[in-house]
Amino acid sequence: MLTLEDRISARVKAVDFRAWRDRVTAIGGCAAPIRLSGAFQLQDLNGGVIEHIGGDVMVPCGNRRESVCPACSDRYAADAYHLMHAGLAGGSKGVPADVSEKPRVFATLTAPSFGPVHNRPTTTSGKVRPCTGCGEWHHGDDPRLGGAVDPATYDYTGAVLWQAHAGKLWHRFTIALRRKLAGAAGLKVSEFKHHARLSYAKVAEYQRRGLVHFHAVVRVDGPDGSHDPTPAWATAELLGDCIKAAARSVGIDTTRPDGSTLRLLWGEQVDTRGIRAANASQVEDEFGEISEARLAGYVAKYATKGTGAKDTAERPIRSQLDIDVLHISEHHRRMVQTAWDLGGLADFEELNLRKWAHMLGFRGHFLTKSKHYSTTFRAIREERRTFRTREMFERLDLDPDAVIVVNDWQYAGSGYDNDAERELAAGIAERVRAQRLRKYEREVAA
């Protein structure tokens, strides 16, 4: 039987390898590309064919999770960075440059405790301390980290139900925040929209215990959005105080399988930090502020993380057998199992928990924003498609305003044909990523 090295060698020597390699390189070494068969035509305005190109093509899978597809997650992270940074610094993507002068706060809202978990606390100087749950000293790679100290008493049902309602809890928080701001300004709640608008972008990040917390940039605009001056009474300090008060004031009542009431709240830790403008003094870091570029980079990183490559399934659970064969920690297996079991009960049918068992019950989008915060993913991607289309027209010496593109493609499959192609694609992805990093470092140095 041929070894993997032999199969890779045979694929490299194949007649069509160079064409295959070019197609994979064009999609950045995507780990699971979508294969299409068909053609596209370039036609003039009268329907005459200028160019006809047909055959088989690959398009990126578009998965945002780095553990599933590093190549596509890089693209998603770049889009997330531009979306976030536009709302912070302005001057692009339809956001005015003076948006950085508006009151802005970086807030983190966490999940409550559902029982002691193994942890690895550190002092302010970075010195590791013993676990507050078991008293032991944990290594950074200890698989017990994040897991329940006593699985028998850990509230897995509460944890999964909190996770399933996290998006709704955030919605109630934003409503409460508007009310707190209105009250602080001496306005009726109904009057707030005539004086100011709350804009935000948030991203969900999993903690090691398997629960999400939300990082959000929250900004106060004028009533018509980012182009409108913010009222004088709105300050970053006031916004930070109102965020903490709003988080403490909201909750959701649901029921457990036995019919008892479960009150879902935010965790006690609600962190708020100021945001430093790009041209501000570096001394402001002493006050706990974070720069616009660094913050946008953080959000981009959070947006591509899953629950962790070793912590849960990468794809939806279809049966009990899928859970039984998962190579994950027992803590996360219990969360997956709890979501699956709750999803089979009529009382929780509307939560659709079996569909989201692989995400430990979390059903929300990982990056969301209010309408007026900045641009959208759709606009960013459309801008990229338009740029590439114009590049093609320039290469063919065609007037883009006098040409119609007609596509006719059919789905032909997903992924690669064998393990040799998957290994080669992974190597191409690493090379493309390294080239991109070198280009970025040169631009920064310049």
C-alpha positions as CSV (number, residue, x, y, z in Angstrom):
1,M,0.0,0.0,0.0
2,L,1.3,3.5,-0.9
3,T,2.2,5.7,2.0
4,L,1.0,9.3,2.3
5,E,4.3,10.6,1.1
6,D,4.0,8.3,-2.0
7,R,0.5,9.6,-2.7
8,I,1.7,13.2,-2.4
9,S,4.6,12.5,-4.7
10,A,2.3,11.0,-7.3
11,R,-0.1,13.9,-7.2
12,V,2.7,16.4,-7.6
13,K,3.9,14.5,-10.7
14,A,0.5,14.3,-12.3
15,V,-0.1,16.2,-15.6
16,D,-2.8,18.5,-14.1
17,F,-0.9,19.3,-10.9
18,R,0.2,22.8,-11.9
19,A,-3.4,23.8,-12.9
20,W,-4.7,22.3,-9.7
21,R,-2.1,24.1,-7.6
22,D,-2.9,27.4,-9.2
23,R,-6.6,27.0,-8.4
24,V,-5.9,26.1,-4.8
25,T,-3.5,29.0,-4.5
26,A,-6.1,31.4,-5.8
27,I,-8.4,30.5,-2.9
28,G,-5.6,30.7,-0.3
29,G,-5.3,27.0,0.3
30,C,-8.9,26.7,1.6
31,A,-9.2,23.5,3.6
32,A,-12.6,22.5,2.2
33,P,-13.4,24.3,-1.0
34,I,-16.7,24.2,-2.8
35,R,-16.3,22.7,-6.3
36,L,-18.4,24.2,-9.1
37,S,-18.8,23.1,-12.7
38,G,-20.1,25.4,-15.5
39,A,-19.1,28.6,-17.2
40,F,-19.4,32.4,-17.2
41,Q,-19.8,34.7,-20.2
42,L,-18.9,38.3,-20.8
43,Q,-21.6,39.9,-23.0
44,D,-22.0,43.3,-24.5
45,L,-25.1,45.3,-23.9
46,N,-26.7,43.8,-27.0
47,G,-26.2,40.2,-25.8
48,G,-23.2,39.4,-28.0
49,V,-20.6,37.1,-26.4
50,I,-17.3,38.7,-25.8
51,E,-15.7,36.0,-23.7
52,H,-16.8,32.5,-22.7
53,I,-14.9,30.6,-20.0
54,G,-16.0,27.2,-18.7
55,G,-14.8,24.3,-16.7
56,D,-14.4,23.4,-13.1
57,V,-13.6,26.0,-10.4
58,M,-13.0,26.1,-6.7
59,V,-14.5,28.7,-4.3
60,P,-13.6,29.1,-0.7
61,C,-15.7,27.5,2.0
62,G,-16.0,30.7,3.9
63,N,-15.9,29.2,7.4
64,R,-14.9,31.8,10.0
65,R,-13.4,29.3,12.4
66,E,-9.6,29.0,12.3
67,S,-9.7,25.4,13.6
68,V,-11.9,24.4,10.5
69,C,-10.2,26.5,7.8
70,P,-7.2,28.8,8.5
71,A,-7.3,30.3,5.1
72,C,-11.0,31.4,5.2
73,S,-10.7,32.5,8.8
74,D,-7.9,34.8,7.8
75,R,-10.2,36.5,5.3
76,Y,-13.0,36.7,7.8
77,A,-10.7,38.2,10.4
78,A,-9.5,40.8,7.9
79,D,-13.1,41.7,7.1
80,A,-14.0,41.8,10.9
81,Y,-11.0,44.1,11.5
82,H,-12.1,46.6,8.8
83,L,-15.7,46.5,10.0
84,M,-14.6,47.2,13.6
85,H,-11.9,49.7,12.8
86,A,-14.1,51.8,10.6
87,G,-16.5,52.4,13.5
88,L,-13.6,53.3,15.8
89,A,-11.3,55.5,13.7
90,G,-13.7,56.6,10.9
91,G,-12.5,58.2,7.7
92,S,-13.5,55.1,5.6
93,K,-16.3,52.8,4.8
94,G,-18.8,55.7,4.9
95,V,-17.9,56.6,8.5
96,P,-16.8,60.2,9.2
97,A,-13.3,60.8,10.5
98,D,-14.5,62.6,13.7
99,V,-16.2,59.5,15.0
100,S,-13.1,58.8,17.1
101,E,-14.0,62.0,19.1
102,K,-17.4,60.5,20.2
103,P,-17.9,58.8,23.6
104,R,-16.8,55.2,23.3
105,V,-16.2,52.4,25.7
106,F,-14.9,48.8,25.3
107,A,-17.1,46.6,27.5
108,T,-16.9,43.0,28.4
109,L,-19.9,41.1,29.8
110,T,-19.4,37.6,31.2
111,A,-21.5,34.6,32.1
112,P,-22.3,33.9,35.7
113,S,-20.9,30.9,37.7
114,F,-22.6,27.6,37.5
115,G,-20.2,25.9,39.8
116,P,-16.4,25.9,40.6
117,V,-14.1,25.1,37.7
118,H,-10.4,24.5,37.6
119,N,-8.5,27.7,36.9
120,R,-5.0,29.1,36.8
121,P,-5.1,32.6,38.4
122,T,-2.1,34.9,38.2
123,T,-1.0,37.9,40.2
124,T,-0.7,41.4,38.6
125,S,2.9,40.6,38.0
126,G,2.1,37.4,36.1
127,K,3.0,34.9,38.9
128,V,0.9,31.8,38.8
129,R,-1.3,31.0,41.8
130,P,-3.0,27.8,42.9
131,C,-6.4,26.9,41.6
132,T,-9.2,28.5,43.6
133,G,-11.3,25.4,43.0
134,C,-9.1,22.5,44.0
135,G,-6.0,24.2,45.4
136,E,-3.6,22.5,43.0
137,W,-1.0,24.3,40.7
138,H,-2.1,23.7,37.1
139,H,0.1,23.7,34.1
140,G,-1.0,26.0,31.3
141,D,-1.9,22.9,29.1
142,D,-3.7,21.0,31.9
143,P,-6.8,19.5,30.3
144,R,-8.7,20.0,33.5
145,L,-8.6,23.8,33.1
146,G,-12.1,25.2,32.6
147,G,-13.7,21.9,33.7
148,A,-16.0,21.4,36.7
149,V,-14.3,20.7,40.0
150,D,-17.2,18.5,40.9
151,P,-19.2,17.5,37.8
152,A,-21.9,16.0,40.0
153,T,-22.9,19.4,41.4
154,Y,-22.1,21.6,38.4
155,D,-25.2,23.2,36.9
156,Y,-24.9,22.0,33.3
157,T,-28.6,22.6,32.6
158,G,-28.3,26.2,33.8
159,A,-25.1,26.7,31.8
160,V,-26.6,25.5,28.6
161,L,-29.9,27.4,29.1
162,W,-27.9,30.6,29.9
163,Q,-25.9,30.1,26.7
164,A,-29.1,29.6,24.6
165,H,-30.5,32.8,25.9
166,A,-27.3,34.9,25.8
167,G,-28.4,36.7,22.6
168,K,-31.7,37.7,24.1
169,L,-30.0,38.8,27.3
170,W,-27.8,41.1,25.3
171,H,-30.8,42.6,23.6
172,R,-32.4,43.4,26.9
173,F,-29.1,44.9,28.0
174,T,-29.1,47.3,25.1
175,I,-32.7,48.4,25.9
176,A,-31.7,48.9,29.6
177,L,-28.6,50.9,28.5
178,R,-30.7,53.3,26.6
179,R,-33.0,53.8,29.6
180,K,-30.0,54.4,31.9
181,L,-28.5,56.9,29.5
182,A,-31.9,58.7,29.2
183,G,-32.3,58.8,32.9
184,A,-28.8,60.2,33.4
185,A,-29.5,62.9,30.9
186,G,-32.8,63.8,32.5
187,L,-34.8,62.6,29.5
188,K,-37.8,60.3,29.2
189,V,-37.0,57.0,27.6
190,S,-39.3,57.9,24.6
191,E,-37.3,61.1,24.1
192,F,-33.8,59.5,24.0
193,K,-34.0,58.7,20.2
194,H,-34.5,62.4,19.5
195,H,-31.3,63.3,21.3
196,A,-28.9,60.4,20.8
197,R,-28.4,57.0,19.3
198,L,-26.6,54.0,20.8
199,S,-24.2,52.3,18.3
200,Y,-22.3,49.1,19.0
201,A,-20.4,46.2,17.6
202,K,-19.9,43.0,19.7
203,V,-18.2,39.7,19.3
204,A,-18.7,36.5,21.3
205,E,-15.7,34.6,22.7
206,Y,-15.7,31.3,24.5
207,Q,-14.1,30.9,27.9
208,R,-12.3,27.7,28.7
209,R,-15.3,26.6,30.8
210,G,-17.4,26.6,27.6
211,L,-19.5,29.7,28.1
212,V,-19.4,32.8,26.0
213,H,-18.7,36.3,27.1
214,F,-19.3,39.4,24.9
215,H,-16.7,42.0,24.0
216,A,-18.4,45.2,22.7
217,V,-17.4,48.6,21.4
218,V,-20.3,50.9,22.5
219,R,-20.6,54.4,21.1
220,V,-23.0,57.3,21.6
221,D,-23.9,59.1,18.4
222,G,-26.3,61.9,17.6
223,P,-29.9,60.9,16.7
224,D,-29.1,60.3,13.0
225,G,-26.0,58.2,13.6
226,S,-22.3,58.6,13.2
227,H,-22.6,61.8,11.0
228,D,-24.6,63.6,13.7
229,P,-22.9,65.4,16.7
230,T,-23.2,63.6,20.0
231,P,-25.0,65.6,22.7
232,A,-22.7,67.4,25.2
233,W,-24.1,65.4,28.2
234,A,-22.9,62.1,26.8
235,T,-19.3,61.3,28.0
236,A,-17.3,58.1,28.0
237,E,-17.4,58.1,31.8
238,L,-21.2,58.3,31.9
239,L,-21.4,55.6,29.2
240,G,-19.2,53.3,31.3
241,D,-21.2,53.8,34.4
242,C,-24.5,53.2,32.6
243,I,-23.1,50.0,31.0
244,K,-22.4,48.6,34.4
245,A,-25.7,49.6,35.8
246,A,-27.6,48.2,32.8
247,A,-25.9,44.9,33.0
248,R,-26.8,44.6,36.7
249,S,-30.5,45.5,36.0
250,V,-31.5,42.9,33.4
251,G,-32.4,39.2,33.6
252,I,-34.5,36.5,31.9
253,D,-36.8,34.1,33.6
254,T,-37.0,30.6,32.1
255,T,-37.8,27.1,33.5
256,R,-35.8,24.0,34.2
257,P,-37.0,20.6,33.0
258,D,-38.6,20.0,36.4
259,G,-40.6,23.2,36.0
260,S,-38.7,25.3,38.6
261,T,-37.8,28.9,37.7
262,L,-34.3,29.7,36.5
263,R,-33.2,33.4,36.5
264,L,-30.6,34.1,33.9
265,L,-28.2,37.0,34.6
266,W,-24.9,38.5,33.5
267,G,-21.9,37.5,35.6
268,E,-20.7,39.8,38.4
269,Q,-17.6,40.9,36.3
270,V,-18.5,43.7,34.0
271,D,-15.4,45.4,32.6
272,T,-15.3,48.8,30.9
273,R,-12.3,50.5,29.3
274,G,-11.8,53.7,27.5
275,I,-10.6,53.7,23.9
276,R,-7.6,55.7,22.9
277,A,-7.6,57.6,19.6
278,A,-4.8,56.8,17.1
279,N,-3.2,60.2,17.6
280,A,-3.6,60.3,21.4
281,S,-0.7,60.2,23.9
282,Q,0.6,56.8,24.8
283,V,0.5,57.9,28.4
284,E,-3.2,57.2,28.4
285,D,-2.5,53.5,28.6
286,E,-1.8,54.1,32.3
287,F,-5.5,54.7,32.8
288,G,-6.4,51.3,31.3
289,E,-7.3,52.6,27.8
290,I,-6.8,50.5,24.7
291,S,-5.9,51.8,21.2
292,E,-8.3,51.6,18.2
293,A,-6.0,49.4,16.1
294,R,-5.2,47.0,18.9
295,L,-8.9,46.7,19.8
296,A,-9.9,46.0,16.2
297,G,-7.2,43.3,16.1
298,Y,-8.6,41.7,19.3
299,V,-12.1,41.6,17.9
300,A,-10.8,40.1,14.6
301,K,-9.0,37.3,16.6
302,Y,-12.1,36.6,18.8
303,A,-14.3,36.4,15.7
304,T,-12.4,33.5,14.2
305,K,-12.2,31.4,17.4
306,G,-14.5,28.5,18.0
307,T,-14.9,26.9,21.4
308,G,-11.4,25.6,20.8
309,A,-10.0,22.9,18.5
310,K,-9.7,20.4,21.4
311,D,-12.8,21.4,23.3
312,T,-15.8,20.5,21.2
313,A,-17.1,19.3,17.9
314,E,-16.4,21.4,14.8
315,R,-19.6,20.4,13.0
316,P,-23.3,19.9,14.1
317,I,-24.2,16.8,16.1
318,R,-26.5,14.4,14.2
319,S,-26.9,11.6,16.7
320,Q,-26.0,10.2,20.1
321,L,-23.2,8.3,18.4
322,D,-21.6,11.6,17.3
323,I,-21.4,12.6,21.0
324,D,-20.0,9.2,22.1
325,V,-17.1,9.4,19.7
326,L,-16.1,13.0,20.3
327,H,-12.4,13.5,21.3
328,I,-13.1,16.3,23.8
329,S,-12.9,17.0,27.5
330,E,-15.5,15.4,29.8
331,H,-16.7,18.8,30.8
332,H,-17.5,19.9,27.3
333,R,-18.9,16.5,26.5
334,R,-21.4,17.0,29.4
335,M,-22.4,20.4,27.9
336,V,-22.9,18.9,24.5
337,Q,-24.9,16.0,26.0
338,T,-27.0,18.4,28.1
339,A,-27.8,20.5,25.1
340,W,-28.7,17.4,23.1
341,D,-30.9,16.0,25.9
342,L,-32.7,19.4,26.5
343,G,-33.2,19.7,22.7
344,G,-35.3,16.5,22.8
345,L,-37.8,17.9,25.3
346,A,-41.0,19.6,24.1
347,D,-40.6,22.5,26.6
348,F,-37.3,23.6,24.9
349,E,-38.2,22.9,21.3
350,E,-38.1,26.6,20.3
351,L,-34.5,26.8,21.4
352,N,-33.5,24.2,18.8
353,L,-30.7,23.0,21.1
354,R,-29.9,19.9,19.2
355,K,-28.9,22.0,16.2
356,W,-26.5,24.0,18.4
357,A,-25.3,21.2,20.7
358,H,-21.8,21.4,19.0
359,M,-21.7,25.1,20.0
360,L,-22.6,24.1,23.6
361,G,-26.0,25.7,23.2
362,F,-24.9,29.1,22.0
363,R,-27.3,30.1,19.2
364,G,-26.2,33.6,18.3
365,H,-24.0,35.2,15.7
366,F,-20.4,35.7,16.7
367,L,-20.1,39.2,15.4
368,T,-23.1,41.6,15.3
369,K,-23.5,45.3,15.2
370,S,-26.1,48.0,15.3
371,K,-27.2,49.6,12.0
372,H,-25.2,52.8,12.3
373,Y,-22.0,51.5,13.8
374,S,-20.1,51.2,10.5
375,T,-20.2,49.2,7.3
376,T,-21.3,45.6,6.8
377,F,-19.7,42.3,5.9
378,R,-21.8,42.3,2.7
379,A,-20.5,45.8,1.7
380,I,-16.9,44.8,2.3
381,R,-17.2,41.6,0.3
382,E,-19.1,43.4,-2.5
383,E,-16.3,46.0,-2.6
384,R,-13.7,43.1,-3.0
385,R,-15.7,41.4,-5.7
386,T,-16.1,44.7,-7.6
387,F,-12.3,45.3,-7.4
388,R,-11.5,41.8,-8.7
389,T,-14.1,42.2,-11.5
390,R,-12.5,45.5,-12.6
391,E,-9.1,43.9,-12.5
392,M,-10.4,41.3,-15.0
393,F,-11.9,44.0,-17.2
394,E,-8.6,45.9,-17.3
395,R,-6.7,42.7,-18.1
396,L,-9.1,42.1,-21.1
397,D,-9.1,45.8,-22.0
398,L,-12.9,46.0,-21.6
399,D,-15.1,48.9,-20.5
400,P,-16.9,47.6,-17.3
401,D,-19.9,49.8,-18.0
402,A,-20.4,48.2,-21.3
403,V,-20.1,44.5,-20.2
404,I,-22.6,42.1,-18.6
405,V,-21.3,39.1,-16.6
406,V,-23.5,36.0,-16.9
407,N,-22.8,33.1,-14.6
408,D,-24.0,29.5,-14.9
409,W,-22.5,27.2,-12.3
410,Q,-23.6,24.0,-10.7
411,Y,-22.5,22.4,-7.4
412,A,-20.1,19.6,-8.1
413,G,-18.9,18.7,-4.6
414,S,-16.9,19.8,-1.5
415,G,-13.4,19.3,-0.3
416,Y,-10.5,17.5,-1.9
417,D,-10.4,14.1,-3.5
418,N,-7.9,12.5,-1.1
419,D,-5.6,13.0,1.8
420,A,-2.7,13.8,-0.5
421,E,-4.5,16.8,-1.9
422,R,-5.5,17.9,1.6
423,E,-1.9,17.9,2.8
424,L,-0.8,19.8,-0.3
425,A,-3.5,22.4,0.2
426,A,-2.5,22.8,3.8
427,G,1.1,23.5,2.7
428,I,-0.2,26.0,0.2
429,A,-2.2,27.7,2.9
430,E,0.8,28.0,5.2
431,R,2.9,29.5,2.4
432,V,0.2,32.0,1.5
433,R,-0.2,33.0,5.2
434,A,3.6,33.4,5.6
435,Q,3.8,35.6,2.4
436,R,0.9,37.8,3.7
437,L,2.7,38.2,7.1
438,R,6.0,39.2,5.4
439,K,4.2,41.7,3.3
440,Y,2.5,43.2,6.4
441,E,5.8,43.4,8.3
442,R,7.4,45.2,5.3
443,E,4.5,47.7,5.2
444,V,4.8,48.3,9.0
445,A,8.5,48.8,8.7
446,A,8.1,51.3,5.9
